[in-house]
Amino acid sequence: MKKILIIGDSCIDKWIYGKCDRLSPDGPIPVLVPIEEKINTGMAGNVNENVLSLIKKLNLKATVDFITNQSEVIKTRYVDKKSNQLILRVDTGDSEVKHYDITNLPNKTYDIVIISDYNKGFLSKSDIQYICKKYNNVFIDTKKQLGKWINDVDFIKINQIEYNNSINLFNENDLKDKLIVTLGNEGCRYMDTIYPVETVEVKDMVGAGDTFISALCLEYLVSNNIHSSIKFANTCATKVVQLKGVNVIK
């Protein structure tokens, strides 16, 4: 039986789709008439949902421990249903996220640890350092700028913008065999190799990174091969971007 730990900050992703065909007489802003609502667990919660789904899909014998914030963070997106154009996003609850007491970490051995760090205050850099020293096979998807604090992690998944924002703050040679940089419709880069993706109609990128890190880790758990894991992660992420809203790979 494989043991997996997922830790990080979570939210509720709410999508309100509506009809938007006129401007407000009060000012030059669109008027949205709500039609339907979609709610998903987001951020680390979305990683957890993807991992649980992939365990079934891959027919794995595995258990998952999930550690996340108890306070409610909600990201509400208002979207024109016809064009799928985002009109407005409203975030609530970010300031209510409490820092996790790292001394409460399970005293267990895990086959893989996934840190989904959206930098809302649940985990500090020193917390992540501690996790990387305590456990083996630690993968991280982080919104923090990289630095020496990340050196003990096994693999880092970041997007190109996050990479550009951090490039002057760390020695790339120290992380060369750890960095997996996602490139949107161009796939991702690892060790100077580009892993391309199929060209598809993209309806929503939100949550694709969560699917990527989940699929990357689950395939690595099976194969212990980062190259095949990256290819599998690309395939899974490509499937969810073709759907509206946040979706779990099935």
Sequence and secondary structure as in RCSB ss.txt:
>XXXX:A:sequence
MKKILIIGDSCIDKWIYGKCDRLSPDGPIPVLVPIEEKINTGMAGNVNENVLSLIKKLNLKATVDFITNQSEVIK
TRYVDKKSNQLILRVDTGDSEVKHYDITNLPNKTYDIVIISDYNKGFLSKSDIQYICKKYNNVFIDTKKQLGKWI
NDVDFIKINQIEYNNSINLFNENDLKDKLIVTLGNEGCRYMDTIYPVETVEVKDMVGAGDTFISALCLEYLVSNN
IHSSIKFANTCATKVVQLKGVNVIK
>XXXX:A:secstr
 EEEEEEE EEEEEEEEEE  SB TTSS B  EEEEEEEEEEEHHHHHHHHHHHHHHTT  EEEEEE  SS  EE
EEEEETTTTEEEEEEEE GGG     GGGS     SEEEEEE SSSSS HHHHHHHHHHSSSEEEEE S   GGG
TT SEEEEEHHHHHHHGGGS HHHHTTTEEEE GGG EEETTEEE       S  TTHHHHHHHHHHHHHHHH  
HHHHHHHHHHHHHHHTTSSSS    
